[in-house]
Amino acid sequence: MSSRVARSWSSITGRQWVYVALLFLGIALAFMTYLALNAAPGPQHWPAYFAWNPATQALVQPLQAAGSQAAYQTFVLKSWLDESIPFVPALAVPYISFLILVPVVVPLLNLGVGSFRRFATLATALIVSQLVLDVAYYLFQTNVIRDVAAGDGIGGFLVESVWGKDQPFNGYPSGHCTWTTIAICALFRLRHVMPKTAWIMMAWLALIYPATVMLRQHYLMDVYAGIFVGFACYWACMFAIERPRLVPRFEPDLVETVDAREVKEST
C-alpha cells in the first residue's frame, strides 16, 4: 500500500505541484471570504419587509442584536419543522472536524491516489461554490436564532467553541453542507481505490448535515440549498476539468437496435 501511494505521489509533475499549491491557496482565500461576510448586514442590506409580532401584529424593526446595542434586520428561514429539532451538543465533534477533513484531508486523498484531475475538480468546486455562496450572503443575509443554552461539560465547551468562532449569519445556503456534499462526491469516486477509508469518511461527514441544524447553526432550508449548490458545483467542475463521457463511444446493444430499425424502415 505504501509503495503504491509513493508511486502515486511521484506521478504528479512539478508543474502540477505548483497548481496544487495555488488551488490550496484559493481554498484558503475562499474560506476567508466566508469569514468576511459572516456579520450582521448594514441598513442598506436589510430585507424589504420586516419581522412582526404575531401576538400584537406590531412590526419589529429592526431586530436587536443579542448582547449588543447594534441593530440589524435579516431574513429568518425558520420553519415549523425546525421547532421540533432537538439540540445535540455532541455533534459539535463532526462539525468541528469539518475544518480539517474537507479542505485538507479529502483533497490530499485524491492526490494520494495519483489523480491530479480529481484533486483539481474537488478544489475548484470548493472555490467556485464559495463564490456562489458569497453572492447569496451578500444579497440575502440570514440569521439563525440560537434559542438554547450551550450547556455545561465538554459538550457545552465544544458548542461554545462553535458559536464563538462562527457567527449566526451566512445561513442560506449552508457552507458546511455545500462543502461536505462536494467532499462526499469526491470520496464516492474513491470507493473502489480505498474502500474502507472512503466509506468511513463519507459516513462521518454525513453527520455534518444533522449537526448544522442540531447545533442551531442553520435551518433545514439552509441544508437543502447547500446540498444542491455543492452537488451542482462539483458536477459542473468535473465536466469542465475532466470532461467525462456520459456513454461509451460504442454501445453494441444500442447500435444493434438502431441498425435493426433502419433495416425495418428500408423494407
ZADO-1210 file (C-alpha; in nm, 4 decimals, padded with zeros to 6 digits):
<atoms>
<atom x="00.0000" y="00.0000" z="00.0000" code="MET" pos="1"/>
<atom x="00.2758" y="00.2438" z="00.0956" code="SER" pos="2"/>
<atom x="00.4700" y="00.1707" z="-00.2245" code="SER" pos="3"/>
<atom x="00.1558" y="00.2299" z="-00.4320" code="ARG" pos="4"/>
<atom x="00.0948" y="00.5627" z="-00.2586" code="VAL" pos="5"/>
<atom x="00.4581" y="00.6582" z="-00.3151" code="ALA" pos="6"/>
<atom x="00.4230" y="00.5838" z="-00.6869" code="ARG" pos="7"/>
<atom x="00.1033" y="00.7882" z="-00.6951" code="SER" pos="8"/>
<atom x="00.2702" y="01.0918" z="-00.5407" code="TRP" pos="9"/>
<atom x="00.5660" y="01.0576" z="-00.7779" code="SER" pos="10"/>
<atom x="00.3329" y="01.0556" z="-01.0786" code="SER" pos="11"/>
<atom x="00.2405" y="01.4203" z="-01.0139" code="ILE" pos="12"/>
<atom x="00.4660" y="01.6530" z="-01.2126" code="THR" pos="13"/>
<atom x="00.6422" y="01.9632" z="-01.0861" code="GLY" pos="14"/>
<atom x="00.4068" y="02.1895" z="-01.2765" code="ARG" pos="15"/>
<atom x="00.1081" y="02.0131" z="-01.1256" code="GLN" pos="16"/>
<atom x="00.2510" y="02.0673" z="-00.7763" code="TRP" pos="17"/>
<atom x="00.2515" y="02.4403" z="-00.8493" code="VAL" pos="18"/>
<atom x="-00.1174" y="02.4184" z="-00.9370" code="TYR" pos="19"/>
<atom x="-00.1764" y="02.2173" z="-00.6195" code="VAL" pos="20"/>
<atom x="-00.0259" y="02.4950" z="-00.4083" code="ALA" pos="21"/>
<atom x="-00.2291" y="02.7604" z="-00.5922" code="LEU" pos="22"/>
<atom x="-00.5521" y="02.5663" z="-00.5509" code="LEU" pos="23"/>
<atom x="-00.4929" y="02.5158" z="-00.1787" code="PHE" pos="24"/>
<atom x="-00.4276" y="02.8892" z="-00.1545" code="LEU" pos="25"/>
<atom x="-00.7528" y="02.9501" z="-00.3407" code="GLY" pos="26"/>
<atom x="-00.9407" y="02.7299" z="-00.0933" code="ILE" pos="27"/>
<atom x="-00.7958" y="02.9280" z="00.1976" code="ALA" pos="28"/>
<atom x="-00.8900" y="03.2599" z="00.0364" code="LEU" pos="29"/>
<atom x="-01.2403" y="03.1320" z="-00.0392" code="ALA" pos="30"/>
<atom x="-01.2843" y="03.0401" z="00.3267" code="PHE" pos="31"/>
<atom x="-01.1692" y="03.3873" z="00.4253" code="MET" pos="32"/>
<atom x="-01.4466" y="03.5410" z="00.2142" code="THR" pos="33"/>
<atom x="-01.6938" y="03.3407" z="00.4230" code="TYR" pos="34"/>
<atom x="-01.5477" y="03.4891" z="00.7410" code="LEU" pos="35"/>
<atom x="-01.5537" y="03.8397" z="00.5952" code="ALA" pos="36"/>
<atom x="-01.9265" y="03.8201" z="00.5140" code="LEU" pos="37"/>
<atom x="-02.0309" y="03.6437" z="00.8348" code="ASN" pos="38"/>
<atom x="-02.1634" y="03.9550" z="01.0104" code="ALA" pos="39"/>
<atom x="-02.4826" y="04.1485" z="01.0630" code="ALA" pos="40"/>
<atom x="-02.5733" y="04.3435" z="00.7484" code="PRO" pos="41"/>
<atom x="-02.5894" y="04.7206" z="00.7422" code="GLY" pos="42"/>
<atom x="-02.9163" y="04.9087" z="00.6788" code="PRO" pos="43"/>
<atom x="-02.8513" y="04.9115" z="00.3046" code="GLN" pos="44"/>
<atom x="-02.8824" y="04.5320" z="00.3035" code="HIS" pos="45"/>
<atom x="-03.1872" y="04.4924" z="00.5232" code="TRP" pos="46"/>
<atom x="-03.4816" y="04.2966" z="00.3794" code="PRO" pos="47"/>
<atom x="-03.7585" y="04.4817" z="00.2010" code="ALA" pos="48"/>
<atom x="-04.0018" y="04.3659" z="00.4684" code="TYR" pos="49"/>
<atom x="-03.9662" y="04.3463" z="00.8451" code="PHE" pos="50"/>
<atom x="-04.0487" y="04.0876" z="01.1067" code="ALA" pos="51"/>
<atom x="-04.3676" y="04.1280" z="01.3055" code="TRP" pos="52"/>
<atom x="-04.5029" y="04.0055" z="01.6369" code="ASN" pos="53"/>
<atom x="-04.7925" y="03.7632" z="01.5717" code="PRO" pos="54"/>
<atom x="-04.9477" y="03.8440" z="01.9108" code="ALA" pos="55"/>
<atom x="-04.9605" y="04.2217" z="01.8723" code="THR" pos="56"/>
<atom x="-04.9215" y="04.2421" z="01.4939" code="GLN" pos="57"/>
<atom x="-04.6661" y="04.5167" z="01.5566" code="ALA" pos="58"/>
<atom x="-04.3637" y="04.5465" z="01.3294" code="LEU" pos="59"/>
<atom x="-04.0298" y="04.4619" z="01.4843" code="VAL" pos="60"/>
<atom x="-03.7923" y="04.6994" z="01.3145" code="GLN" pos="61"/>
<atom x="-03.5131" y="04.6385" z="01.3473" code="PRO" pos="62"/>
<atom x="-03.4267" y="04.3190" z="01.5330" code="LEU" pos="63"/>
<atom x="-03.1940" y="04.3720" z="01.8254" code="GLN" pos="64"/>
<atom x="-02.8552" y="04.2021" z="01.8296" code="ALA" pos="65"/>
<atom x="-02.8133" y="03.9767" z="02.1313" code="ALA" pos="66"/>
<atom x="-02.5770" y="04.1248" z="02.3874" code="GLY" pos="67"/>
<atom x="-02.5213" y="04.4367" z="02.1816" code="SER" pos="68"/>
<atom x="-02.6801" y="04.7725" z="02.1133" code="GLN" pos="69"/>
<atom x="-02.6234" y="04.7344" z="01.7403" code="ALA" pos="70"/>
<atom x="-02.9453" y="04.6821" z="01.5492" code="ALA" pos="71"/>
<atom x="-02.9865" y="04.4735" z="01.2366" code="TYR" pos="72"/>
<atom x="-03.2545" y="04.3121" z="01.0237" code="GLN" pos="73"/>
<atom x="-03.2133" y="03.9836" z="00.8380" code="THR" pos="74"/>
<atom x="-03.4166" y="03.7026" z="00.6928" code="PHE" pos="75"/>
<atom x="-03.5040" y="03.4201" z="00.9345" code="VAL" pos="76"/>
<atom x="-03.5870" y="03.0976" z="00.7485" code="LEU" pos="77"/>
<atom x="-03.7142" y="02.9015" z="01.0476" code="LYS" pos="78"/>
<atom x="-03.9929" y="02.6567" z="00.9611" code="SER" pos="79"/>
<atom x="-04.2428" y="02.4726" z="01.1767" code="TRP" pos="80"/>
<atom x="-04.0310" y="02.1579" z="01.1452" code="LEU" pos="81"/>
<atom x="-03.7225" y="02.3357" z="01.2795" code="ASP" pos="82"/>
<atom x="-03.9156" y="02.3857" z="01.6047" code="GLU" pos="83"/>
<atom x="-03.9113" y="02.0101" z="01.6716" code="SER" pos="84"/>
<atom x="-03.5407" y="01.9507" z="01.6047" code="ILE" pos="85"/>
<atom x="-03.3508" y="01.8631" z="01.9249" code="PRO" pos="86"/>
<atom x="-03.0319" y="02.0308" z="02.0414" code="PHE" pos="87"/>
<atom x="-02.7408" y="01.7799" z="02.0353" code="VAL" pos="88"/>
<atom x="-02.4098" y="01.9268" z="02.1617" code="PRO" pos="89"/>
<atom x="-02.2170" y="01.6046" z="02.0848" code="ALA" pos="90"/>
<atom x="-02.2500" y="01.6744" z="01.7123" code="LEU" pos="91"/>
<atom x="-02.0061" y="01.9613" z="01.7577" code="ALA" pos="92"/>
<atom x="-01.7297" y="01.6996" z="01.7153" code="VAL" pos="93"/>
<atom x="-01.8000" y="01.6145" z="01.3478" code="PRO" pos="94"/>
<atom x="-01.8934" y="01.9786" z="01.2867" code="TYR" pos="95"/>
<atom x="-01.5502" y="02.0979" z="01.4019" code="ILE" pos="96"/>
<atom x="-01.3678" y="01.8123" z="01.2256" code="SER" pos="97"/>
<atom x="-01.5030" y="01.9548" z="00.9002" code="PHE" pos="98"/>
<atom x="-01.2353" y="02.2252" z="00.9137" code="LEU" pos="99"/>
<atom x="-00.9530" y="01.9777" z="00.8585" code="ILE" pos="100"/>
<atom x="-01.1230" y="01.6909" z="00.6756" code="LEU" pos="101"/>
<atom x="-01.2968" y="01.8732" z="00.3897" code="VAL" pos="102"/>
<atom x="-01.0472" y="02.1393" z="00.2764" code="PRO" pos="103"/>
<atom x="-00.7299" y="01.9410" z="00.3583" code="VAL" pos="104"/>
<atom x="-00.7648" y="01.5636" z="00.4071" code="VAL" pos="105"/>
<atom x="-01.0071" y="01.4824" z="00.1241" code="VAL" pos="106"/>
<atom x="-00.8086" y="01.6797" z="-00.1376" code="PRO" pos="107"/>
<atom x="-00.4873" y="01.5080" z="-00.0234" code="LEU" pos="108"/>
<atom x="-00.6532" y="01.1679" z="-00.0575" code="LEU" pos="109"/>
<atom x="-00.7259" y="01.2462" z="-00.4220" code="ASN" pos="110"/>
<atom x="-00.3626" y="01.3393" z="-00.4735" code="LEU" pos="111"/>
<atom x="-00.2574" y="01.0287" z="-00.2830" code="GLY" pos="112"/>
<atom x="-00.4106" y="00.8046" z="-00.5477" code="VAL" pos="113"/>
<atom x="-00.2293" y="00.9959" z="-00.8197" code="GLY" pos="114"/>
<atom x="-00.5341" y="01.1714" z="-00.9599" code="SER" pos="115"/>
<atom x="-00.4433" y="01.5348" z="-01.0154" code="PHE" pos="116"/>
<atom x="-00.7562" y="01.5985" z="-01.2211" code="ARG" pos="117"/>
<atom x="-00.9840" y="01.4713" z="-00.9466" code="ARG" pos="118"/>
<atom x="-00.7988" y="01.6894" z="-00.6996" code="PHE" pos="119"/>
<atom x="-00.8382" y="01.9881" z="-00.9324" code="ALA" pos="120"/>
<atom x="-01.2099" y="01.9138" z="-00.9694" code="THR" pos="121"/>
<atom x="-01.2565" y="01.8987" z="-00.5925" code="LEU" pos="122"/>
<atom x="-01.0508" y="02.2093" z="-00.5154" code="ALA" pos="123"/>
<atom x="-01.2091" y="02.4135" z="-00.7932" code="THR" pos="124"/>
<atom x="-01.5574" y="02.3076" z="-00.6828" code="ALA" pos="125"/>
<atom x="-01.4836" y="02.4245" z="-00.3271" code="LEU" pos="126"/>
<atom x="-01.3682" y="02.7637" z="-00.4543" code="ILE" pos="127"/>
<atom x="-01.6480" y="02.8129" z="-00.7070" code="VAL" pos="128"/>
<atom x="-01.9175" y="02.7042" z="-00.4632" code="SER" pos="129"/>
<atom x="-01.7938" y="02.9515" z="-00.2037" code="GLN" pos="130"/>
<atom x="-01.8173" y="03.2328" z="-00.4571" code="LEU" pos="131"/>
<atom x="-02.1760" y="03.1264" z="-00.5287" code="VAL" pos="132"/>
<atom x="-02.2496" y="03.1260" z="-00.1559" code="LEU" pos="133"/>
<atom x="-02.0889" y="03.4680" z="-00.1112" code="ASP" pos="134"/>
<atom x="-02.3338" y="03.6192" z="-00.3595" code="VAL" pos="135"/>
<atom x="-02.6238" y="03.4776" z="-00.1570" code="ALA" pos="136"/>
<atom x="-02.4759" y="03.6003" z="00.1720" code="TYR" pos="137"/>
<atom x="-02.4195" y="03.9485" z="00.0340" code="TYR" pos="138"/>
<atom x="-02.7661" y="03.9859" z="-00.1187" code="LEU" pos="139"/>
<atom x="-02.9718" y="03.7626" z="00.1096" code="PHE" pos="140"/>
<atom x="-02.8189" y="03.7639" z="00.4580" code="GLN" pos="141"/>
<atom x="-02.9973" y="03.5377" z="00.7053" code="THR" pos="142"/>
<atom x="-02.9795" y="03.4890" z="01.0788" code="ASN" pos="143"/>
<atom x="-03.0200" y="03.1763" z="01.2916" code="VAL" pos="144"/>
<atom x="-03.1817" y="03.2342" z="01.6301" code="ILE" pos="145"/>
<atom x="-02.9968" y="03.0350" z="01.8960" code="ARG" pos="146"/>
<atom x="-03.2820" y="02.9681" z="02.1361" code="ASP" pos="147"/>
<atom x="-03.0982" y="02.7257" z="02.3650" code="VAL" pos="148"/>
<atom x="-02.8114" y="02.7415" z="02.6144" code="ALA" pos="149"/>
<atom x="-02.4812" y="02.5768" z="02.5251" code="ALA" pos="150"/>
<atom x="-02.4822" y="02.3778" z="02.8487" code="GLY" pos="151"/>
<atom x="-02.2011" y="02.2567" z="03.0707" code="ASP" pos="152"/>
<atom x="-01.9246" y="01.9999" z="03.0419" code="GLY" pos="153"/>
<atom x="-01.7322" y="01.9015" z="02.7335" code="ILE" pos="154"/>
<atom x="-02.0381" y="01.9295" z="02.5092" code="GLY" pos="155"/>
<atom x="-02.1060" y="02.2829" z="02.6261" code="GLY" pos="156"/>
<atom x="-01.7419" y="02.3757" z="02.5731" code="PHE" pos="157"/>
<atom x="-01.7480" y="02.2445" z="02.2163" code="LEU" pos="158"/>
<atom x="-02.0722" y="02.4260" z="02.1374" code="VAL" pos="159"/>
<atom x="-01.9316" y="02.7490" z="02.2771" code="GLU" pos="160"/>
<atom x="-01.6266" y="02.6964" z="02.0563" code="SER" pos="161"/>
<atom x="-01.8509" y="02.6644" z="01.7523" code="VAL" pos="162"/>
<atom x="-02.0710" y="02.9597" z="01.8422" code="TRP" pos="163"/>
<atom x="-01.7768" y="03.1773" z="01.9370" code="GLY" pos="164"/>
<atom x="-01.5934" y="03.1217" z="01.6101" code="LYS" pos="165"/>
<atom x="-01.8944" y="03.1088" z="01.3763" code="ASP" pos="166"/>
<atom x="-02.1496" y="03.3901" z="01.3938" code="GLN" pos="167"/>
<atom x="-02.5194" y="03.3031" z="01.3301" code="PRO" pos="168"/>
<atom x="-02.5182" y="03.4654" z="00.9856" code="PHE" pos="169"/>
<atom x="-02.4264" y="03.3311" z="00.6387" code="ASN" pos="170"/>
<atom x="-02.7018" y="03.0762" z="00.6779" code="GLY" pos="171"/>
<atom x="-02.8570" y="03.0315" z="00.3351" code="TYR" pos="172"/>
<atom x="-02.7242" y="02.8188" z="00.1752" code="PRO" pos="173"/>
<atom x="-02.5207" y="02.6315" z="00.4358" code="SER" pos="174"/>
<atom x="-02.1481" y="02.6488" z="00.3612" code="GLY" pos="175"/>
<atom x="-02.0826" y="02.3398" z="00.5727" code="HIS" pos="176"/>
<atom x="-02.3414" y="02.1382" z="00.3790" code="CYS" pos="177"/>
<atom x="-02.2154" y="02.2696" z="00.0451" code="THR" pos="178"/>
<atom x="-01.8521" y="02.1774" z="00.1046" code="TRP" pos="179"/>
<atom x="-01.9485" y="01.8495" z="00.2736" code="THR" pos="180"/>
<atom x="-02.1511" y="01.7472" z="-00.0317" code="THR" pos="181"/>
<atom x="-01.8547" y="01.8226" z="-00.2569" code="ILE" pos="182"/>
<atom x="-01.6235" y="01.6171" z="-00.0334" code="ALA" pos="183"/>
<atom x="-01.8655" y="01.3227" z="-00.0272" code="ILE" pos="184"/>
<atom x="-01.8913" y="01.3302" z="-00.4075" code="CYS" pos="185"/>
<atom x="-01.5113" y="01.3162" z="-00.4286" code="ALA" pos="186"/>
<atom x="-01.4892" y="01.0351" z="-00.1723" code="LEU" pos="187"/>
<atom x="-01.7583" y="00.8352" z="-00.3502" code="PHE" pos="188"/>
<atom x="-01.5381" y="00.8270" z="-00.6587" code="ARG" pos="189"/>
<atom x="-01.2548" y="00.6826" z="-00.4448" code="LEU" pos="190"/>
<atom x="-01.4665" y="00.3969" z="-00.3054" code="ARG" pos="191"/>
<atom x="-01.3016" y="00.1351" z="-00.5296" code="HIS" pos="192"/>
<atom x="-00.9456" y="00.2566" z="-00.4722" code="VAL" pos="193"/>
<atom x="-00.9611" y="00.2925" z="-00.0926" code="MET" pos="194"/>
<atom x="-01.2981" y="00.1448" z="00.0095" code="PRO" pos="195"/>
<atom x="-01.2589" y="00.1451" z="00.3878" code="LYS" pos="196"/>
<atom x="-01.1251" y="00.4991" z="00.4064" code="THR" pos="197"/>
<atom x="-01.3800" y="00.6362" z="00.1604" code="ALA" pos="198"/>
<atom x="-01.6874" y="00.4768" z="00.3203" code="TRP" pos="199"/>
<atom x="-01.5836" y="00.5579" z="00.6772" code="ILE" pos="200"/>
<atom x="-01.5142" y="00.9199" z="00.5909" code="MET" pos="201"/>
<atom x="-01.8391" y="00.9533" z="00.3954" code="MET" pos="202"/>
<atom x="-02.0344" y="00.8191" z="00.6947" code="ALA" pos="203"/>
<atom x="-01.8533" y="01.0572" z="00.9291" code="TRP" pos="204"/>
<atom x="-01.9013" y="01.3594" z="00.7061" code="LEU" pos="205"/>
<atom x="-02.2704" y="01.2750" z="00.6684" code="ALA" pos="206"/>
<atom x="-02.3072" y="01.3605" z="01.0387" code="LEU" pos="207"/>
<atom x="-02.2382" y="01.7232" z="00.9490" code="ILE" pos="208"/>
<atom x="-02.5811" y="01.7552" z="00.7862" code="TYR" pos="209"/>
<atom x="-02.7801" y="01.6941" z="01.1079" code="PRO" pos="210"/>
<atom x="-02.5125" y="01.8758" z="01.3090" code="ALA" pos="211"/>
<atom x="-02.5788" y="02.2028" z="01.1301" code="THR" pos="212"/>
<atom x="-02.9394" y="02.2154" z="01.2500" code="VAL" pos="213"/>
<atom x="-02.8963" y="02.0355" z="01.5833" code="MET" pos="214"/>
<atom x="-02.6285" y="02.2845" z="01.6886" code="LEU" pos="215"/>
<atom x="-02.8529" y="02.5801" z="01.5978" code="ARG" pos="216"/>
<atom x="-02.6161" y="02.6835" z="01.3212" code="GLN" pos="217"/>
<atom x="-02.8678" y="02.6504" z="01.0371" code="HIS" pos="218"/>
<atom x="-03.2278" y="02.5828" z="00.9493" code="TYR" pos="219"/>
<atom x="-03.3487" y="02.2975" z="00.7292" code="LEU" pos="220"/>
<atom x="-03.3876" y="02.5257" z="00.4282" code="MET" pos="221"/>
<atom x="-03.0154" y="02.6079" z="00.4513" code="ASP" pos="222"/>
<atom x="-02.9269" y="02.2375" z="00.4412" code="VAL" pos="223"/>
<atom x="-03.1373" y="02.1660" z="00.1309" code="TYR" pos="224"/>
<atom x="-02.9913" y="02.4627" z="-00.0552" code="ALA" pos="225"/>
<atom x="-02.6352" y="02.3749" z="00.0493" code="GLY" pos="226"/>
<atom x="-02.6663" y="02.0186" z="-00.0804" code="ILE" pos="227"/>
<atom x="-02.7963" y="02.1471" z="-00.4135" code="PHE" pos="228"/>
<atom x="-02.5173" y="02.4051" z="-00.4551" code="VAL" pos="229"/>
<atom x="-02.2482" y="02.1545" z="-00.3598" code="GLY" pos="230"/>
<atom x="-02.3715" y="01.8830" z="-00.5945" code="PHE" pos="231"/>
<atom x="-02.4207" y="02.1254" z="-00.8836" code="ALA" pos="232"/>
<atom x="-02.0771" y="02.2868" z="-00.8433" code="CYS" pos="233"/>
<atom x="-01.8931" y="01.9548" z="-00.8164" code="TYR" pos="234"/>
<atom x="-02.0526" y="01.8099" z="-01.1295" code="TRP" pos="235"/>
<atom x="-02.0083" y="02.1322" z="-01.3248" code="ALA" pos="236"/>
<atom x="-01.6379" y="02.1433" z="-01.2356" code="CYS" pos="237"/>
<atom x="-01.5957" y="01.7736" z="-01.3107" code="MET" pos="238"/>
<atom x="-01.7340" y="01.8159" z="-01.6620" code="PHE" pos="239"/>
<atom x="-01.5237" y="02.1281" z="-01.7179" code="ALA" pos="240"/>
<atom x="-01.1944" y="01.9804" z="-01.5924" code="ILE" pos="241"/>
<atom x="-01.2140" y="01.6050" z="-01.6510" code="GLU" pos="242"/>
<atom x="-01.4501" y="01.6092" z="-01.9499" code="ARG" pos="243"/>
<atom x="-01.6042" y="01.2674" z="-01.8819" code="PRO" pos="244"/>
<atom x="-01.8187" y="01.0877" z="-02.1386" code="ARG" pos="245"/>
<atom x="-02.1670" y="01.0004" z="-02.0197" code="LEU" pos="246"/>
<atom x="-02.1819" y="00.6953" z="-02.2505" code="VAL" pos="247"/>
<atom x="-01.9114" y="00.4860" z="-02.4209" code="PRO" pos="248"/>
<atom x="-01.8281" y="00.5597" z="-02.7825" code="ARG" pos="249"/>
<atom x="-01.9562" y="00.2183" z="-02.8863" code="PHE" pos="250"/>
<atom x="-02.2612" y="00.0519" z="-02.7328" code="GLU" pos="251"/>
<atom x="-02.3347" y="-00.2817" z="-02.9051" code="PRO" pos="252"/>
<atom x="-02.6951" y="-00.3108" z="-02.7855" code="ASP" pos="253"/>
<atom x="-02.7771" y="00.0430" z="-02.8911" code="LEU" pos="254"/>
<atom x="-02.6053" y="00.0046" z="-03.2307" code="VAL" pos="255"/>
<atom x="-02.7842" y="-00.3243" z="-03.2995" code="GLU" pos="256"/>
<atom x="-03.1198" y="-00.1684" z="-03.2129" code="THR" pos="257"/>
<atom x="-03.0590" y="00.1269" z="-03.4446" code="VAL" pos="258"/>
<atom x="-02.9384" y="-00.0995" z="-03.7279" code="ASP" pos="259"/>
<atom x="-03.2432" y="-00.3250" z="-03.6928" code="ALA" pos="260"/>
<atom x="-03.4754" y="-00.0239" z="-03.7025" code="ARG" pos="261"/>
<atom x="-03.3055" y="00.1110" z="-04.0164" code="GLU" pos="262"/>
<atom x="-03.3355" y="-00.2275" z="-04.1906" code="VAL" pos="263"/>
<atom x="-03.7037" y="-00.2491" z="-04.0994" code="LYS" pos="264"/>
<atom x="-03.7730" y="00.1004" z="-04.2281" code="GLU" pos="265"/>
<atom x="-03.5923" y="00.0304" z="-04.5570" code="SER" pos="266"/>
<atom x="-03.8086" y="-00.2739" z="-04.6191" code="THR" pos="267"/>
</atoms>
